[in-house]
Amino acid sequence: MITPGSNKRFTFFFIFLLVGLIFLARLVYLQVIDDSYEASARDNVLHQVTLYPSRGLIRDRHGELMVFNDAVYGLIVIPNKIAGMDTAEFCRLLGITPKGFKDRFDKLKRMPGWAPYRSFVFERELSTRTYAAFQEKLFDFPGFYVEVRTDRNYKYNNAAHILGYIGEVTDKDIEKSGGYYKQGDFFGISGIERAYEERLRGRKGVRYVLVDVLNREQGSYKEGKYDSLPIAGEDLTVTIDQRIQQLGEELMVNKIGSIVAIEPQTGELLCMVSSPGYDPNLFIGRERGNNYIKLLQDPLKPLFNRPIAAPYPPGSIFKIVMALIGQQEGVLTPSTTYSCGGGYNNGSNFVGCHPHGSPLDLRGAVQISCNAYFCHVFKTVIDNKKYRYVDEAFNQWRRHAVSFGIGIKLGVELPHVYQGQLPKQALYDKVYGQHHWKASTIISLAIGQGELGITPLQMANVVAILANRGYYIDPHVAKYFGRDKERPNDFAKHNTTVAREYFDVVVEGMHDVVKGGTGIIAAIPGIEVCGKTGTAQNPHGKDHSVFFAFAPKDNPKIAIAVVVENAGYGATWAAPIASLLMEKYLTDTVKRQYLIENMKKGNLMPDFSPAGLARDSVMKAQALLKKQKKKR
Amino acid sequence: MKKTDAETSLERWNYTTKNYAALTQNKDISTEGYDWTIIITYLLMVSAGLTCIYSAIYTPAHSNLFDFQVSHGKQFMYICIALGLGFIIMLSDYEIYPTFAYILYAVVMLLCIAVIFVSAEVKGAHSWFQVGGFRFQPSEFGKFATALCLAKFLSGYDIKFKNIRTRLIAFGIIGLPMAVTLLQNDTGSAMVYLSFILVLYREGLPGWVLVLGVVAAVVAVLALLIKPLYLLITLSFLATVIIIMFFFIFRRQLTIIYFTIGIWLVSIVMVYSVDFVFNHVMQEHQRTRINVLLGKEIDLKGAGYNVHQSKIAIGSGGVLGKGWLQGTQTKFNFVPEQSTDFIFCTVGEEYGLWGTFLVVGGFVFLLWRLVVMAERQRNKFNRIYAYSVVSILFFHFFINIGMTIGLLPVIGIPLPFFSYGGSSLLGFSILLFILIKLDSNRVHELAGVMD
């Protein structure tokens, strides 16, 4: 039927079709072309719950538990799921201020990898009380979750440097791990925890759960098809003997220095003490950050792992190495004798010696620790006519020293191992000019002074070589993993460049040291101990007290090196400590309780009072003056 | 192709004779004349709507369709009531609609005004009566009351739409409920009355008014996006180019030149008034909504949240959808208002592209069919009422789906027949059933001719 205006219906048809087509085009775009919405929908409802495995336990060589785990509750946040929460109440429960709340978010937003749909650690560890309060009210704070993970706990407050500690990963670590770690994860930062991180940490599991808009769990995703269970880390048994580690640390109280003990045949580290140390329990819980700062600022550097990282002049114990090199080079026999008139004089240089009978053969020189004797030995080694130039002979000497693990990084698994200092030909060429130096120029090396720096671990390794009469196994801490006692890997055996036959006379000499020489205090009734004292001069103050030994003489079970800084003679502090530890290890008891008490009483700490510091700086200034005079 | 009078008469005669038997049987209820296509479309839509509501609020604890504690059960009840009302409307005498149009309009308007003073606030709006356990929104009934009133007025004896006075009264009839609804603080529902401009267009309002409306909308959007000064320079440049083009090239098409100048002047006013309204009249949440829509602000937590989640729901449905009760967005309540204003999300998520195609296609089909129906009316009252129905449904369809797919700002109005809500379902149903009743009467009119 035709009425005026009925043609206008076409306008209506046109509008309907146009709107319909625009809608359909938009729907095709939303539903077919742009597939980001599917992922967004998944992000909305899929909540990934990380299941943290428990970290491997650590036991000592006798199966004594040293490190175990505690459950820790961390507060996780997924920023874009926060909705309509009572911030004031939240802050009250957590014990933070609203400003602190805001600051934390600002901090999170600055983190690399920030995305509102990712989960971040808001509070690393909730106290048990906070956790209890939170658990009840978690539904009031959508976007926040509690994640259970494990933190370390230490049964004994010792061996901190060996065990190391775990802490939160940094962004760099996350990057390096190729995505295994995420923000807030813990991992081994030092010591064994770091060395065997990948075996100790186990494998994280994951569970996907569906959540509704208020983050209430609505069941598992696809019947758990994509879920995985966490795999616990492997338990590790270390070579450390908890008992002597404990005793060692007690004996080193109020002293600066190191103890390293090795089982010679296997290279297993029996104890490793760095003093002053710290209680490993400081590195767990909410206070770990503050404690770390405190330790870092301590002038005594308790975090510094001295046994593997601090070089000391070895002093007289180096004479043992000299005796072996001299024999190998054919310039020294057990019957070689030199006389000593209170020292060694070679024109420009004079090396003093303490009064003793003269002349001495090799065994006697080791027993008495005659400086002059070993200066002669060093001179014959370096000025050996076998070689055309001094530097050739020096390099030969150096090669021998290296074969004793000196001047190289020993293959221990721990991080931050220092190789020590063993001078190279280039150094002397630079200082004196090529061919312008000879044995007498560098004579202090003969008695373990001069440009020589050896870590306590290297000292212990040298004495282990003596115990083995010619070889060492890479010192190590890991004994085996898991119940099946699987060895972590084969530790390499290294032969020295000195032949087996030259060792006996030196060992005899060392035996004499303890029987009736400088180290008589180290003697243990019923056990034949071989040792050597050292009194290492150092430019910064009083001499370091050094002693190394092994026992028993035949079929040795323990090789030990002790360094006590600024403590004077090797026989005063280092030797008794070494002796006590050997006794403890070999007989499981110490009969000489009075000696333990004496050692514990000794306080050799530097004086940090104003008066002490003043005295210290005066001494340093004097030493500097002396040095400058020498140069002139 | 025009039919001759003779042909038309013959056609009528054939039609009448064909139906005469039925018409003379003196049956009060006759299925003859009812547009079954529309009735079936209506039934399909409310059923689909019910299915979606069931899914949107589904909890295993209330899985029974007849559980009247929850929305789907209530909606089922409303559908039954709507069908009952429809039955009563079919039984009624079609004469009562023109007769009581003014009275009905007056009563509904009074209710709409009364509700402002006696109602409790629901989501910032005062538009609900609370009677016992039921709430009821008079503005939903304002639409068909206004439609009837407008139809009655414009179909009146010796009313000419060209007359300025007529136009003013017509705008008054539309403007009153709009103003009242605005006072209820229900902007979305108030805007629905704008759709009556389409009816007026059909009844004689010139087409340029619509063009002007579209241009105004485009300019308004641009005014929000671009700084007023730059926009004016651009518009002036465009206007100059068009004028010069028509003046020199097409030899003085004066009408178009005047029209261009007119549009240019209106644009200037628009730009500044939009700027003023946006910055000084609108409320903060409205400003934010508009900014979010225009992409000037990204606020996925606040104003943009609904639309963002709605787009995720629809977008994640893909081609085939996730299946009934399988939509994660739907099931876990990520889209607020999902059973009411955002019901289209459920379609998109659970039925995918084919579902949304069906719904959009269904609405276009329904609207098309209603226009055809409107045009076949022999009296002006019926036709104007039919176009009112078309315009109202179209506006709801356009705004609601446009909003859920992120093309239009969030204006909270329901999707007819789909959205949960007794008042809106009953309102739309009555609107449609009255039209069906009026339409069916054309047969009787013919019968009258024969008598």
Interface residues (C-beta under 8 A of the other chain):
Chain A: M1 I2 T3 P4 G5 S6 K8 R9 T11 F12 F13 I15 F16 L17 V19 G20 I22 F23 L24 R26 L27 V28 L30 Q31 V32 D34 D35 S36 Y37 E38 S40 A41 R42 N44 V45 N80 A83 L210 V211 D212 V213 L214 Q218
Chain B: K2 L198 Y201 R202 E203 G204 G207 L210 L300 K301 Q309 K311 I312 A313 I314 G315 S316 G317 G318 V319 T328 Q329 K331 F332 N333 F334 G348 E349 G352 L353 T356 F357 V360 G361 F363 V364 L367 W368 V371 V372 A374 E375 R376 R378 R383 V390 F394 F397 F398 I401 G402 I405 G406 L407
